[in-house]
């Protein structure tokens, strides 16, 4: 009995320092820690892991990047501190994290939203096109129910990754409106059905951290008749949500669709919100999952973890107060078809 107690005591004494010394460093992109989107969601996953395991908050830190030139110094700073896991949020980190992972081969890294083929890096990728398909269904059905025929898409920078959001959104709209047979891309990037019977306006801001640009583009699209705008633009998209909220406060019913996390609260004014729904990209789940795996000694270095509709890595919020039960049911039906493989969503927008 005494030997068993002694063994437990030794395990406790050895385990306690390891538990207390587990450190995680998070580096944001230029959107900042409180971008109400991608960075914030990732940090929330890290903090949830820390709290769930009752670890010292001081061992979980973040550094904000003011420019891309900060990426390598910030990542290197955490490696120099001996962080057990270093997390980089955003596909713009691809080169920086590749370089730092080479310079610090014994450090462990998680890169979210891109793939870096290094043995000490785990990559988290998302099927954004699948989640965007679902909000496209919701947007199309909401517009149709309210007698509207123009909606919009606002992208940050025009890369293949952000085009996945556009592609899925447009396919969701098309699937929800089978009565329109012919869709053609206009010179202004808009996608037009049956010669103008339904239109999806498309604009890219060229920036992920410019809410003023987002608001200006939203003004343009709303003035062209857009009833709903879906953004995949990080902090830039917050300007679009602001514009939708201000217009609703003045009595004009237009809607915003959020991204990455449930942005319903960001559209609040009084007891109402201008955010119709959001395409949730569970970056918090990715961060939490890899923190847990690393702490348990199961760091999946060199692997890419995919988060999609089937494993609830992307989708829509559990609660959508601004959507009817009928619309939610149709979206759920499409969700099941995507999860089963019956519907395959393309990552590339229609030409």
C-alpha positions, -999 to 999 in steps of 0.1 A, spaced: 0 0 0 28 24 9 46 16 -23 15 24 -43 11 57 -25 47 65 -31 44 57 -68 14 80 -71 32 108 -52 62 105 -76 39 107 -106 22 137 -92 55 155 -84 69 148 -118 37 156 -136 30 189 -118 60 208 -132 53 195 -167 17 206 -164 26 240 -150 54 246 -176 33 239 -208 34 270 -228 16 282 -260 24 312 -281 0 326 -306 9 351 -334 -19 370 -351 -19 384 -386 -24 421 -391 -61 419 -382 -52 419 -345 -64 398 -316 -98 414 -314 -107 412 -351 -140 396 -341 -132 370 -366 -102 347 -374 -76 357 -348 -102 361 -320 -116 327 -327 -82 310 -326 -73 327 -294 -106 317 -278 -98 281 -285 -64 285 -269 -79 302 -238 -106 275 -235 -79 248 -235 -60 267 -208 -91 271 -186 -104 236 -191 -71 222 -179 -66 248 -152 -32 258 -165 -15 292 -156 -28 319 -179 6 335 -179 19 306 -200 -5 313 -228 5 345 -247 -1 362 -280 19 387 -301 1 409 -325 16 416 -359 14 452 -373 28 442 -406 40 410 -424 75 419 -415 66 411 -379 57 375 -386 92 359 -384 104 380 -354 72 372 -334 73 334 -342 110 334 -334 104 351 -301 81 323 -289 106 297 -301 134 314 -282 112 314 -251 108 276 -254 70 276 -261 57 240 -264 34 250 -292 36 280 -315 4 289 -334 2 311 -365 -32 323 -376 -37 328 -413 -25 316 -447 -3 347 -450 21 329 -426 29 301 -450 65 313 -459 73 328 -424 63 297 -405 82 275 -430 113 296 -425 111 296 -387 103 259 -385 135 253 -404 154 276 -381 139 260 -350 136 222 -358 129 212 -322 100 237 -318 64 226 -326 42 247 -348 5 248 -358 -4 268 -389 -40 275 -395 -54 280 -430 -25 268 -451 -2 238 -455 35 238 -446 53 205 -453 77 204 -423 81 176 -398 76 200 -369 45 217 -383 9 205 -382 -14 223 -407 -51 229 -401 -72 233 -432 -109 240 -436 -135 231 -462 -146 268 -464 -164 261 -496 -187 236 -479 -197 260 -451 -201 289 -476 -225 267 -496 -248 265 -466 -249 303 -460 -255 307 -498 -286 285 -495 -298 306 -465 -291 339 -484 -309 328 -515 -340 315 -497 -342 346 -474 -339 369 -505 -365 349 -524 -389 348 -494 -387 386 -491 -391 393 -529 -354 403 -535 -331 392 -563 -297 408 -556 -272 397 -529 -235 402 -526 -201 387 -517 -172 407 -502 -138 391 -502 -106 403 -485 -77 396 -508 -83 376 -540 -64 344 -534 -75 308 -541 -84 304 -504 -108 333 -504 -122 323 -537 -133 290 -520 -157 311 -500 -170 328 -531 -173 295 -550 -192 277 -522 -215 307 -516 -224 309 -553 -231 272 -556 -253 273 -525 -273 301 -541 -277 282 -573 -287 250 -555 -314 268 -536 -328 284 -567 -331 256 -592 -357 276 -612 -328 296 -627 -311 276 -654 -284 298 -668 -257 316 -647 -231 339 -664 -202 359 -650 -204 396 -658 -174 419 -665 -177 433 -630 -173 397 -615 -210 395 -607 -228 362 -613 -261 367 -631 -290 343 -636 -312 341 -666 -303 375 -680 -308 394 -648 -334 376 -628 -310 371 -599 -276 386 -593 -247 379 -569 -225 410 -567 -188 402 -561 -161 426 -548 -126 421 -533 -112 448 -510 -75 438 -514 -71 440 -476 -81 420 -445 -77 449 -420 -95 478 -435 -131 482 -422 -134 515 -439 -129 498 -473 -154 471 -463 -180 497 -454 -174 516 -487 -178 484 -508 -209 475 -487 -224 509 -495 -218 503 -532 -234 469 -531 -264 479 -510 -269 509 -533 -270 485 -562 -298 466 -546 -280 440 -526 -303 426 -499 -277 404 -482 -239 405 -483 -216 376 -472 -181 386 -463 -148 366 -461 -127 396 -453 -116 394 -417 -115 429 -401 -124 445 -434 -158 427 -432 -166 444 -399 -171 476 -420 -197 458 -440 -215 446 -408 -214 482 -395 -230 495 -427 -258 469 -426 -264 477 -389 -265 515 -396 -290 510 -425 -313 488 -404 -313 514 -377 -325 539 -403 -353 515 -413 -337 499 -444 -338 461 -441 -305 448 -454 -285 420 -440 -249 409 -433 -236 373 -432 -206 369 -409 -176 346 -412 -152 324 -391 -171 328 -359 -208 335 -351 -209 373 -356 -245 378 -345 -234 399 -315 -213 422 -338 -245 432 -356 -265 440 -325 -284 472 -320 -308 471 -291 -324 437 -291 -319 431 -329 -290 421 -350 -282 430 -387 -263 397 -390 -285 371 -407 -262 341 -400 -225 333 -402 -203 308 -419 -186 294 -388 -151 281 -394 -140 264 -362 -105 278 -359 -111 275 -321 -116 238 -324 -84 235 -345 -64 254 -319 -79 235 -290 -74 201 -307 -37 206 -314 -30 221 -280 -45 190 -265 -26 166 -288 7 184 -281 2 184 -243 -6 147 -244 25 139 -264 6 132 -296 17 162 -317 9 152 -354 39 168 -369 40 169 -407 3 161 -410 -26 182 -423 -59 181 -403 -90 188 -423 -120 204 -407 -152 201 -428 -190 198 -427 -187 161 -419 -167 167 -387 -185 200 -379 -153 220 -386 -174 244 -408 -211 252 -409 -236 276 -394 -242 286 -358 -265 264 -337 -288 294 -332 -299 316 -361 -327 340 -347 -330 358 -380 -337 327 -401 -370 309 -404 -374 273 -394 -382 265 -431 -349 280 -443 -329 262 -416 -345 229 -425 -335 232 -461 -299 242 -451 -298 212 -427 -309 189 -456 -281 203 -478 -256 199 -449 -265 162 -446 -260 157 -483 -226 174 -482 -215 154 -452 -225 121 -469 -207 130 -501 -239 131 -521 -232 168 -529 -196 177 -538 -188 214 -536 -162 229 -559 -135 251 -546 -133 271 -577 -157 299 -587 -176 295 -620 -159 313 -648 
